[in-house]
């Protein structure tokens, strides 16, 4: 049912004239959900002029999720010497990441870890890990993401002045009509 609703909504949003017509303006002027829909409609208006950016975004998303899945698989192998198959990880990892995306209190803190621990026990894939081992894999993945974020903060801190100068130059350039 969710897939059908999502497909219908996507088809409507991509339908010619839907995001630019009187109905969409009326919908966006509604006080309860107009403000929430505006960023979505603005993004879809950008994609209406060409689907290439959408295709690139989908391709990049697939690459990122594939690499995340492979990294979780390699963390499990590195920690325990054996792990469920890579194919099983293509079930375990995305479902764990889906749990982390749920709108839960405290930013779904611990949802990814709990889901990964449970999925390592539930999903068949040859070797089965215990919940504790699954939790350790999740902590390993989390530690690596924090390390990568710290590297990003270091790069950002060292290049703030250059970014500010580039932004000022971009704002000073005349905009094409």
N, C-alpha and C positions, 0 to 999 in steps of 0.2 A: 504494500500500500504506500509506503514511504517513497519507494522508487517511482511509482506511478505519479504521485503528487509532484515529486521533484522533476520528473520528465515533462509533465504538463506545464509546470511553472517555467522551466527553462525554455520550452517551445514558445510559450506566450511571450516571454521576455525577448526572445530572438525574432519574433514575428515582426515583419516590416510595419512600422508605424506604431507599434505598441508602446515603445519607450518615448515616443515624441508626440503622441496624439493628446487629445483632450482628456481621454480617460486616464492616462498616466499622470497628467497634471492634476486631475481631480484626486487621484489616489495619493499623490505626494502631498497634497494640501490637507489631508486628514490629520488631525492632531495626534491620534493615538499611535499610528504606525508610519506616518509619512516621513518623519525624521529618520526612522530606522531603514526605510526603503530607499531613501535618497542616495546613499553611497552605492547601493547595489545597482540602481537604475543608471547613475552616472557612469559606473564601470561598464555596464552593458551598452550604454550609448557609445562608449569608446570602441567596443568590439563590433558594433554594428557597421562601422566603416571598413572593417576588414577582419576576417577571422584568423589571420596569421598570428597576432599577439595571443589570442586564446589558445591556438595550437601550440605555440611556443611555451606558454604557461603550463599547459597540460603535460607536454613532454618533459619540461624541467621538474615538474612535480613527480612524475614517474621515476625519473632518474634519482631524485633525492630520496624518495621512499624506498627504492631498490637498494641504494647505498646504505640507508639506515638499517634495513633488514639484514643486509650482508654484514654490517658492523656488529649487530646484535648476535648473529650467528658466530662470527669470529671471536667475540668476547666470550661466549659460552664455550667455544672450543679452547680458547686460551686459558680459561679458568679451570676447566674440568677435564680437558683432554678428549672428551667426547660430548656430543650434543645431538639433539634431534636433527633430522636432515635439513638441508637448506630449504627444500620444498615446504617442510613443516614450519620453518621460520617465516615463510611468506604468508602463513596464516597467523602465527603467533604475534609477530612484530606489528603488523598493521592493526590488529585488534587491540593490542596494548596501547598503541598510539591513539586509537580512536577513544579509548577510555580516558586518556589524558586530555582529549579535546572536549570532553563533556563539561557543560557549565555547572560544575559542582562548587560548593563553598571552598574558600581558600585556594582558588585557582586549580581545583582538582589535584591538590597536593597529595601525592601518594597513589593516585588512581592508576597511573602507568605501572608503577612498581607492583601493586596488588594484582592488577590484571595479568601482567607478565608472569608473576609467580603462579597464579592459578592456571594460566594457559599452558605452562610447561608441564603441568600434571595432566591436564585434560586433553590436549591435542596429541594424537598418535603420530609418531614419526621415528620409529625405531627406538632410539635411546630416550628414556624418560628421565627428566630431572625432578628433584624434589622441589617443594615450594620454596624452601630456604635457598636452594641453588638458583632457582628462578629469580628470587629476590636479589641475590648477589649479582646475577647478570644485569638486572635492572639498575642496581647501584653502580655497577661498572659503566654502563651506558650513560647514566646520569653524570658520573664523574668526568667522563670524556667530554660530554657536551658542556659542562661547566668549564673545563680546561680550554676548550675551543672558544667559549665566550670570553674568558679572561684574556686570551690572545687578541680577540677582537677589540676588547676595551683598551688594551695596550696600543694597538694600531690607531684607534680613535683618539686616544689621548695625545699621541705623538703627531697626529696630522690635523688637529682641530684648526690651527691657524690656516693651513693650506686649504682646507675645505671651506672655511669662512671667506677666504679671498676668492676662491673659485665661485662661490655662491654670489658674492657681491658683483663679480664680473658678469655673471650670467644675468643678474637682475638689471645691470646697467645697459646691456645690449638691447637694441630696439626689437620689439616683438613683431613677427611677420603678421600681416593683415589677413 
